[in-house]
Amino acid sequence: MLCPSSRTCDRANTYDADFHGSLVPLLIQENVFDGAGNIIGPITCRKDPDRDPPQSTITAIVPGQPFPAIHEHVFNLQVTIPNLLTGITLSNKIPPNPGPTILRNSNVAGFPPQNDVYNLAEPIELEDVNNPGPVLATIRSFPLTVNPAT
């Protein structure tokens, strides 16, 4: 599919974006991640409805070329781990320690990403939304496949 240099395309949609510079800001409107750990059991992650993060970005590796690019998915989240912390909703600690959650892919070939793996840029420290301060859990690794092939 041919796609103008100022746009990014997938099979069904065209997204306007200014790729003439090297940075494209993105507004994340929703996040939904569900998973399970061998020890901790089910875990749910959702966009924090009360705290807007800085903008996510796509940064061209070669200025003026839309791809390959570095995509940083930036968000604040709320987490539940019912097998470990029954009835508690966690959120990532607010800046400066350590700040919003960043999932990064350093070699995105197109947008929206398809079957791309993102990794945490930094561990996520989590605190109880109703009793902020103490760190109750830390997520050190959270590989995430975005729009996996079906």
C-alpha positions as CSV (number, residue, x, y, z in Angstrom):
1,M,0.0,0.0,0.0
2,L,1.3,3.4,-0.9
3,C,1.1,5.9,1.8
4,P,2.0,9.7,1.6
5,S,5.0,10.7,3.7
6,S,2.8,12.8,6.0
7,R,0.5,9.9,6.9
8,T,0.8,6.4,8.4
9,C,-1.4,3.7,7.1
10,D,-2.5,0.2,7.9
11,R,-4.8,-2.1,5.8
12,A,-8.0,-0.3,6.8
13,N,-7.1,3.1,8.1
14,T,-5.0,6.2,7.4
15,Y,-3.8,8.3,10.3
16,D,-2.7,11.9,9.7
17,A,0.7,12.7,11.3
18,D,3.4,15.2,10.8
19,F,6.4,13.1,9.9
20,H,8.3,16.0,8.4
21,G,9.8,16.6,11.9
22,S,11.2,13.8,14.0
23,L,8.6,13.6,16.8
24,V,4.9,12.9,16.7
25,P,3.0,13.3,20.0
26,L,0.2,10.8,20.7
27,L,-2.7,11.0,23.1
28,I,-3.5,7.7,24.8
29,Q,-7.2,7.5,25.5
30,E,-7.5,4.0,26.9
31,N,-5.3,1.1,28.2
32,V,-6.4,-2.4,29.0
33,F,-3.8,-5.1,29.9
34,D,-4.7,-8.4,31.4
35,G,-2.3,-11.1,32.3
36,A,-1.4,-13.8,34.8
37,G,1.8,-14.7,36.6
38,N,2.8,-18.2,37.7
39,I,3.1,-17.1,41.3
40,I,0.9,-14.0,41.6
41,G,-2.1,-15.2,39.5
42,P,-4.3,-12.7,37.5
43,I,-3.3,-9.1,37.1
44,T,-5.3,-6.3,35.5
45,C,-3.9,-3.0,34.4
46,R,-6.0,0.0,33.3
47,K,-5.4,3.6,32.5
48,D,-5.7,5.7,35.6
49,P,-8.9,7.7,35.1
50,D,-7.7,10.4,37.6
51,R,-4.2,11.2,36.3
52,D,-3.3,12.2,32.8
53,P,0.3,11.4,31.8
54,P,2.6,13.3,29.5
55,Q,2.0,12.6,25.8
56,S,3.2,9.3,24.2
57,T,5.5,9.8,21.2
58,I,6.8,8.3,18.1
59,T,10.3,9.5,17.3
60,A,11.8,8.9,13.9
61,I,15.2,7.2,13.9
62,V,16.0,8.9,10.6
63,P,14.6,12.5,10.6
64,G,12.1,13.0,7.8
65,Q,11.4,9.2,7.5
66,P,8.4,8.0,9.5
67,F,9.8,4.5,10.1
68,P,11.6,2.8,11.6
69,A,10.9,4.8,14.8
70,I,11.0,4.6,18.6
71,H,7.5,4.4,20.2
72,E,7.2,5.4,23.8
73,H,3.7,4.5,25.2
74,V,3.4,6.7,28.3
75,F,0.6,6.3,30.8
76,N,-0.4,6.2,34.5
77,L,-2.1,3.0,35.5
78,Q,-4.2,1.3,38.1
79,V,-3.4,-2.4,38.9
80,T,-5.2,-5.1,40.7
81,I,-3.6,-8.4,41.8
82,P,-6.5,-10.0,43.7
83,N,-4.6,-13.2,44.8
84,L,-2.0,-11.1,46.6
85,L,-3.7,-7.8,47.5
86,T,-7.4,-8.5,47.9
87,G,-9.5,-5.4,47.6
88,I,-6.6,-3.1,46.9
89,T,-6.2,-1.0,43.8
90,L,-2.6,0.0,43.1
91,S,-1.3,2.9,41.0
92,N,2.2,3.9,39.8
93,K,3.8,6.4,42.1
94,I,3.6,9.9,40.9
95,P,6.7,12.0,40.0
96,P,9.4,12.4,40.9
97,N,9.6,8.8,42.1
98,P,9.6,7.3,39.4
99,G,6.8,8.9,37.4
100,P,4.5,7.6,34.6
101,T,4.9,4.2,33.2
102,I,6.7,4.0,29.9
103,L,6.5,1.0,27.5
104,R,9.0,1.3,24.7
105,N,9.6,-0.3,21.3
106,S,12.9,0.9,19.8
107,N,12.2,-0.3,16.3
108,V,8.6,0.2,15.3
109,A,8.1,-0.5,11.5
110,G,4.6,1.1,11.2
111,F,1.6,2.5,13.0
112,P,-0.6,1.3,14.5
113,P,1.9,-1.4,15.7
114,Q,1.2,-4.9,14.7
115,N,2.6,-7.8,16.7
116,D,5.2,-5.5,18.2
117,V,6.8,-6.3,21.6
118,Y,7.1,-3.4,24.1
119,N,9.2,-3.5,27.3
120,L,9.3,-1.3,30.4
121,A,11.7,1.6,30.2
122,E,11.9,1.6,34.1
123,P,10.5,-0.6,36.8
124,I,7.0,0.5,38.0
125,E,6.6,1.2,41.8
126,L,3.0,0.7,42.9
127,E,1.2,2.3,45.9
128,D,-2.3,1.8,47.3
129,V,-4.6,4.5,45.7
130,N,-6.3,4.9,49.1
131,N,-3.1,5.0,51.2
132,P,-0.3,6.5,49.0
133,G,3.3,6.4,50.1
134,P,4.5,2.9,50.8
135,V,5.5,0.9,47.8
136,L,3.4,-2.3,47.9
137,A,4.7,-3.9,44.7
138,T,7.2,-3.3,41.9
139,I,6.8,-4.5,38.3
140,R,10.3,-5.1,37.0
141,S,9.4,-6.8,33.7
142,F,6.2,-6.5,31.6
143,P,6.8,-7.5,28.0
144,L,3.7,-6.7,26.1
145,T,2.7,-7.7,22.5
146,V,0.6,-5.0,20.9
147,N,-2.0,-6.0,18.4
148,P,-0.8,-9.7,18.2
149,A,-1.4,-11.7,15.1
150,T,-4.6,-13.8,15.3
